[in-house]
Amino acid sequence: MIPRFVPEGKKFLPKVTMQKLRSLHKKEKSEKRKRYYVAAIKRKEGLSVREIADDVNMSVATISTWLRNMSTRGDAEGYGTRQGRPPKFTPEQLKELSVYMKKSPSAYGLDSASWTSPVVAQYAL
């Protein structure tokens, strides 16, 4: 069960040090995931959810959800990583498709002047 209240200060992610959070933030390449770590750092510093939301320019609801999820998991590493649906194309197929898409679909006998998702699906799948 996800708690409604998010601990703050040292009670928030008690097994994760500020040094660890800062290190994860520094190594992260994704701007969105960097915000997760900023939110965690600020919560550990004792800021309110509203203050954090204002600082990272996100809604209070989003920050609350992030912090509750982090608190429930008990760690911060890898937070925000989602599996999602597997891609329909391999990287090689995408590269090949990008070469074909330099020409108009009509060059390949398709009844369209521009590439749209349905036209790509018709051609590639």
SEDREN-119221 format. One record per residue (C-alpha): x, y, z; residue number from 1; residue in one letter. Coordinates in Angstrom, 1 decimal. Layout:
N
<X = X; Y = Y; Z = Z; k = NUM; r = a>
...
//
This chain:
125
<X = 0.0; Y = 0.0; Z = 0.0; k = 1; r = m>
<X = 1.3; Y = 3.4; Z = -0.9; k = 2; r = i>
<X = 1.3; Y = 5.8; Z = 2.0; k = 3; r = p>
<X = -0.6; Y = 9.1; Z = 1.7; k = 4; r = r>
<X = 2.0; Y = 11.0; Z = 3.7; k = 5; r = f>
<X = 5.6; Y = 11.3; Z = 2.4; k = 6; r = v>
<X = 8.2; Y = 11.4; Z = 5.1; k = 7; r = p>
<X = 10.6; Y = 14.4; Z = 5.1; k = 8; r = e>
<X = 14.1; Y = 15.1; Z = 6.1; k = 9; r = g>
<X = 16.2; Y = 12.2; Z = 7.4; k = 10; r = k>
<X = 13.0; Y = 10.0; Z = 7.5; k = 11; r = k>
<X = 12.7; Y = 10.2; Z = 3.7; k = 12; r = f>
<X = 14.7; Y = 7.4; Z = 2.1; k = 13; r = l>
<X = 16.6; Y = 6.7; Z = 5.4; k = 14; r = p>
<X = 18.9; Y = 4.2; Z = 3.7; k = 15; r = k>
<X = 20.0; Y = 6.6; Z = 1.0; k = 16; r = v>
<X = 22.5; Y = 9.3; Z = 1.7; k = 17; r = t>
<X = 22.5; Y = 12.8; Z = 0.3; k = 18; r = m>
<X = 25.8; Y = 12.0; Z = -1.3; k = 19; r = q>
<X = 24.3; Y = 9.0; Z = -3.1; k = 20; r = k>
<X = 21.4; Y = 11.1; Z = -4.4; k = 21; r = l>
<X = 23.7; Y = 13.8; Z = -5.6; k = 22; r = r>
<X = 25.9; Y = 11.2; Z = -7.3; k = 23; r = s>
<X = 22.9; Y = 9.7; Z = -9.0; k = 24; r = l>
<X = 21.7; Y = 13.1; Z = -10.1; k = 25; r = h>
<X = 25.1; Y = 14.0; Z = -11.5; k = 26; r = k>
<X = 25.4; Y = 10.8; Z = -13.5; k = 27; r = k>
<X = 21.8; Y = 10.9; Z = -14.9; k = 28; r = e>
<X = 21.5; Y = 11.9; Z = -18.6; k = 29; r = k>
<X = 17.7; Y = 12.2; Z = -18.8; k = 30; r = s>
<X = 16.4; Y = 15.6; Z = -17.7; k = 31; r = e>
<X = 13.2; Y = 14.1; Z = -16.4; k = 32; r = k>
<X = 15.0; Y = 11.6; Z = -14.3; k = 33; r = r>
<X = 17.3; Y = 14.4; Z = -13.0; k = 34; r = k>
<X = 14.2; Y = 16.0; Z = -11.6; k = 35; r = r>
<X = 13.3; Y = 12.8; Z = -9.7; k = 36; r = y>
<X = 16.7; Y = 13.1; Z = -7.9; k = 37; r = y>
<X = 16.3; Y = 16.9; Z = -7.4; k = 38; r = v>
<X = 12.9; Y = 16.2; Z = -5.8; k = 39; r = a>
<X = 14.4; Y = 13.5; Z = -3.5; k = 40; r = a>
<X = 17.3; Y = 15.7; Z = -2.5; k = 41; r = i>
<X = 15.0; Y = 18.6; Z = -1.7; k = 42; r = k>
<X = 12.6; Y = 16.4; Z = 0.3; k = 43; r = r>
<X = 15.6; Y = 15.0; Z = 2.2; k = 44; r = k>
<X = 16.5; Y = 18.6; Z = 2.9; k = 45; r = e>
<X = 13.1; Y = 19.1; Z = 4.5; k = 46; r = g>
<X = 11.3; Y = 21.1; Z = 1.8; k = 47; r = l>
<X = 7.5; Y = 20.8; Z = 1.4; k = 48; r = s>
<X = 6.0; Y = 19.1; Z = -1.6; k = 49; r = v>
<X = 4.7; Y = 22.5; Z = -2.8; k = 50; r = r>
<X = 8.2; Y = 24.1; Z = -2.5; k = 51; r = e>
<X = 9.7; Y = 21.2; Z = -4.5; k = 52; r = i>
<X = 7.0; Y = 21.4; Z = -7.1; k = 53; r = a>
<X = 7.6; Y = 25.1; Z = -7.6; k = 54; r = d>
<X = 11.4; Y = 24.6; Z = -7.7; k = 55; r = d>
<X = 11.2; Y = 21.9; Z = -10.4; k = 56; r = v>
<X = 8.2; Y = 23.4; Z = -12.3; k = 57; r = n>
<X = 6.0; Y = 20.3; Z = -11.9; k = 58; r = m>
<X = 2.6; Y = 19.9; Z = -10.3; k = 59; r = s>
<X = 2.2; Y = 19.1; Z = -6.6; k = 60; r = v>
<X = 0.4; Y = 15.9; Z = -7.6; k = 61; r = a>
<X = 3.3; Y = 14.7; Z = -9.7; k = 62; r = t>
<X = 5.9; Y = 15.4; Z = -7.0; k = 63; r = i>
<X = 3.7; Y = 13.7; Z = -4.4; k = 64; r = s>
<X = 3.4; Y = 10.6; Z = -6.6; k = 65; r = t>
<X = 7.2; Y = 10.5; Z = -7.3; k = 66; r = w>
<X = 8.1; Y = 10.9; Z = -3.6; k = 67; r = l>
<X = 5.5; Y = 8.4; Z = -2.4; k = 68; r = r>
<X = 6.8; Y = 5.9; Z = -5.0; k = 69; r = n>
<X = 10.4; Y = 6.4; Z = -4.0; k = 70; r = m>
<X = 9.5; Y = 6.2; Z = -0.3; k = 71; r = s>
<X = 7.6; Y = 2.9; Z = -0.8; k = 72; r = t>
<X = 10.4; Y = 1.4; Z = -2.8; k = 73; r = r>
<X = 13.0; Y = 2.5; Z = -0.2; k = 74; r = g>
<X = 15.6; Y = 3.4; Z = -2.8; k = 75; r = d>
<X = 16.2; Y = 6.0; Z = -5.4; k = 76; r = a>
<X = 18.5; Y = 4.2; Z = -7.9; k = 77; r = e>
<X = 16.8; Y = 3.4; Z = -11.2; k = 78; r = g>
<X = 13.6; Y = 5.2; Z = -10.2; k = 79; r = y>
<X = 11.7; Y = 6.3; Z = -13.3; k = 80; r = g>
<X = 12.9; Y = 3.4; Z = -15.5; k = 81; r = t>
<X = 9.9; Y = 1.9; Z = -17.2; k = 82; r = r>
<X = 9.7; Y = -1.2; Z = -19.3; k = 83; r = q>
<X = 7.0; Y = -0.1; Z = -21.6; k = 84; r = g>
<X = 6.0; Y = -1.9; Z = -24.8; k = 85; r = r>
<X = 8.8; Y = -3.3; Z = -26.8; k = 86; r = p>
<X = 9.6; Y = -1.4; Z = -30.0; k = 87; r = p>
<X = 8.1; Y = -2.7; Z = -33.3; k = 88; r = k>
<X = 11.4; Y = -2.0; Z = -35.2; k = 89; r = f>
<X = 14.9; Y = -2.9; Z = -34.4; k = 90; r = t>
<X = 17.6; Y = -0.2; Z = -34.6; k = 91; r = p>
<X = 18.7; Y = -1.6; Z = -37.9; k = 92; r = e>
<X = 15.2; Y = -1.5; Z = -39.3; k = 93; r = q>
<X = 14.7; Y = 2.1; Z = -38.2; k = 94; r = l>
<X = 18.0; Y = 3.1; Z = -39.9; k = 95; r = k>
<X = 16.9; Y = 1.4; Z = -43.1; k = 96; r = e>
<X = 13.4; Y = 3.0; Z = -42.9; k = 97; r = l>
<X = 14.9; Y = 6.4; Z = -42.5; k = 98; r = s>
<X = 16.8; Y = 5.9; Z = -45.8; k = 99; r = v>
<X = 13.5; Y = 5.0; Z = -47.6; k = 100; r = y>
<X = 11.7; Y = 7.9; Z = -46.0; k = 101; r = m>
<X = 13.9; Y = 10.5; Z = -47.7; k = 102; r = k>
<X = 11.8; Y = 9.9; Z = -50.8; k = 103; r = k>
<X = 8.1; Y = 10.4; Z = -51.1; k = 104; r = s>
<X = 5.8; Y = 7.5; Z = -50.4; k = 105; r = p>
<X = 4.5; Y = 7.8; Z = -54.0; k = 106; r = s>
<X = 8.0; Y = 6.8; Z = -55.2; k = 107; r = a>
<X = 7.3; Y = 3.3; Z = -53.7; k = 108; r = y>
<X = 3.8; Y = 3.0; Z = -55.3; k = 109; r = g>
<X = 2.0; Y = 4.2; Z = -52.2; k = 110; r = l>
<X = -1.1; Y = 6.5; Z = -52.5; k = 111; r = d>
<X = 0.2; Y = 9.3; Z = -50.3; k = 112; r = s>
<X = 2.2; Y = 12.5; Z = -50.7; k = 113; r = a>
<X = 3.7; Y = 12.4; Z = -47.2; k = 114; r = s>
<X = 4.8; Y = 9.9; Z = -44.6; k = 115; r = w>
<X = 2.2; Y = 9.4; Z = -41.9; k = 116; r = t>
<X = 2.1; Y = 6.6; Z = -39.3; k = 117; r = s>
<X = -0.5; Y = 4.6; Z = -41.3; k = 118; r = p>
<X = 1.6; Y = 5.0; Z = -44.5; k = 119; r = v>
<X = 4.8; Y = 3.9; Z = -42.7; k = 120; r = v>
<X = 2.9; Y = 0.9; Z = -41.2; k = 121; r = a>
<X = 1.5; Y = 0.0; Z = -44.7; k = 122; r = q>
<X = 5.0; Y = 0.2; Z = -46.2; k = 123; r = y>
<X = 7.1; Y = -1.3; Z = -43.4; k = 124; r = a>
<X = 4.9; Y = -3.9; Z = -41.7; k = 125; r = l>
//
